[in-house]
Amino acid sequence: MLQNIKIIDLAVVESLDLNLDYGMSVLTGETGAGKSILLTALGLALGDRADSGYIRPGRKRAEINLEFDISDAPVAQKWLEKNDLDNNQQCLIRRIISHDGPSKSYINNRPVTLQLLQQLSKNLVEIHGQHAHLKLLQPEEQRSLLDTFANTETLAFDVASIHQNWHATHDKINQQLKDQQQFSERTELLQFQLNELQQLDLENFDYETINTEHVRLANIEHILSVGQEQLHGLFNNEQHSALALINQSLTKLTPLCNLAPELEETTTLLTEAQLQISEAAQGLNRFLEAQEIDPQKLAYLDEQLDLIHTLCRKHSINPEALPRKAEQLTTELNTLIANDNQIEHLKTILNTLEEQYHPLADTLSIQRQKGAVKLQTLISSIIKNLGMDHGEFIIECAPSNTNTLTAHGKEDITFLVSPNPGLPAKPLAKIASGGELSRISLAIQVATSHDKTIPTMIFDEVDSGIGGGVAEIVGHRLRQLGEKRQVICVTHLPQVASQSHHHLFVAKKHSTDTTASNITTLTTTQRIEEIARMLGGVTITQQTLAHAEEMLQGNSE
């Protein structure tokens, strides 16, 4: 439960340190005194969006601190433990709003994101605002209330999770079917491009070798002509070849070495030249004998090079990159083929999800129907006590008018009411009376609150639009809630205020240049005076005071 709230420099509150107790506490005060500021502060501390407009004029920042005893909040305890934010059975929440930057949030003195703060808050406090009945008109809220009462929240979550997966799978299948024409065209193009590339024998592809061989064959006649000419000049011409001339020189110079020894070096060099020319001539001869004019191979190489250069231009790459390009096209083609095959796999998954969905949704429908019967009986009983003597509340669980799976199950939940006998039941949204709707809303909140684990409930003038004996019954119901949990109620009705366990009073003080609101806990005497004010208005008589005291004594018995 909420034990303490501290507020510093928030709107009209300069400083507030308020202790709160278990049971039902009411918050009263004159119109404009600032009753709403406590709920505003609670909302901000629990994760509402904040801006610098909330800061008290002339101050740099506003701060709200909440202290909770979470011994009666097991869900909140588990959440804190899961997020490593636990601190025994205490929970401290702090929110700071500044002019010069984003707001800051803390849980047990550790900084947290606003999202984490909101997750924790929904397990600590439930706020029913003045316009709670408007939210009640939404189908999602009606379904949620029924699931909470019928204890089908986990089952509903499982159904929604399966539907989410089913919907995602369904979308994938539709997208792939939509892309099939584009897939076929792309597949055909990739296969055509691969066939072109595979004409190059890519496993043994070597552009440099192909180009070199082409150059040789294209110039083979010139190579043979020059080669034969040089072979003749080096070796084959018996009289004038290079080898013959060296032989003649050696024949003439060798005898002279006996006469002039310094010629030995010259003859040695000539001998080496003789051997080298001989070897060169033999190598040239072998080369020429191995050469042959091959017009067919030359034509093949012409075609290959023409294809290579055409493909290079088509893909805007160098010849050396062609094998890598073929690998890329193969990978893309295989991926497309695999994706095409995946449609059948996705259909199998879709069927499996449908098989899981239907029995769960059927079970959910049965349990919702049982819960609806119990809840509508309970709410009908409560609204009769709230002044709608002949009112009947009905929860309709009608099969959804759709042939496809839905996230919320197989039925649409609609809250209907018949205010008077003989009148057909109508959806809440079509009820004209705001007072009736407020009472029905309160009845639903009271009926469903017993099944909630949230320890603190706040009601912000949910009793508007009612009065007299009905107001007394509303107060009695709220007091009953306060017997089992902490209830904080902002009210303008003395019939409600008189039934509380604790009474908080909001007053506004004015000085020369500032205005501030403060909240105090009233004593018994002060409570009599405040209830008398609520009963009698401006002029408070002894009779009014006596009536107020009687109301307090009657409700404390």
URNOR-V233138 format. One record per pair of residues at least 24 apart in sequence whose ideal C-beta (glycine too) atoms are under 6 Angstrom apart, sorted by the first residue. I is the first residue (numbers start at 1). J is the second residue. Records with the same first field share a line. If there is no record, write none. Layout:
# URNOR-V233138
I = J + J
This chain:
# URNOR-V233138
1 = 69 + 455 + 456 + 486
2 = 68 + 456
3 = 67 + 69
4 = 67
5 = 66
6 = 65
7 = 41 + 64
8 = 63
9 = 56 + 59 + 62
10 = 41 + 54 + 62
11 = 37 + 54
12 = 515 + 516 + 517
13 = 37 + 517
14 = 516
18 = 519
21 = 502
22 = 486
23 = 482 + 501
24 = 478 + 479 + 482 + 487 + 500 + 501
25 = 488 + 500 + 502 + 504
26 = 489 + 491 + 497 + 500 + 503
27 = 490 + 504
28 = 497
29 = 505 + 506
33 = 506 + 507 + 508
34 = 506 + 508 + 517
35 = 490 + 506
37 = 517
39 = 460
44 = 95
45 = 93 + 95
46 = 121 + 125
47 = 114 + 117 + 118 + 121
50 = 97 + 103
52 = 99
54 = 97
60 = 99
61 = 96 + 98
62 = 97
63 = 96
64 = 95
65 = 94
66 = 93
67 = 92
68 = 124
72 = 455
73 = 455
75 = 123 + 453
76 = 123 + 124
79 = 120 + 123
125 = 456
126 = 454 + 457
127 = 458
128 = 445 + 459 + 462
129 = 460
130 = 460 + 461
132 = 441 + 462
133 = 437 + 438 + 441
136 = 441
137 = 428 + 429
142 = 413 + 415
143 = 408 + 413
145 = 448
146 = 371 + 413
148 = 448 + 451
149 = 371 + 375 + 448 + 451
150 = 367 + 368 + 371
152 = 364 + 367 + 368
155 = 364
158 = 360
159 = 360 + 361 + 364 + 409
160 = 407
162 = 353 + 356 + 357
163 = 405 + 407
165 = 353
166 = 353 + 405
169 = 346 + 349 + 350
172 = 346
173 = 346
176 = 343
183 = 336
187 = 336
190 = 329 + 332 + 333
193 = 329
194 = 329
197 = 326
202 = 323 + 326
205 = 323
207 = 319 + 320
210 = 304
214 = 301 + 305
217 = 298
220 = 293
224 = 291
227 = 288
231 = 284 + 285
234 = 277 + 281
235 = 281
242 = 277
243 = 277
246 = 270 + 273 + 274
357 = 405
361 = 409 + 410
364 = 409
365 = 410 + 411
368 = 397
369 = 397
372 = 397
378 = 447
379 = 443 + 444 + 447
382 = 443 + 446 + 447
383 = 440 + 443
385 = 473
386 = 439 + 470 + 473
387 = 470
390 = 420 + 421
391 = 419
392 = 418
393 = 417
394 = 425
434 = 465
435 = 465 + 466
438 = 465
446 = 477
449 = 481
455 = 485 + 486
456 = 486
457 = 487
458 = 488
459 = 489
460 = 490
461 = 490
463 = 491 + 493 + 496
471 = 495 + 496
475 = 499
494 = 531 + 534 + 535
497 = 531
498 = 531 + 551 + 552 + 555
499 = 555
503 = 527
505 = 530
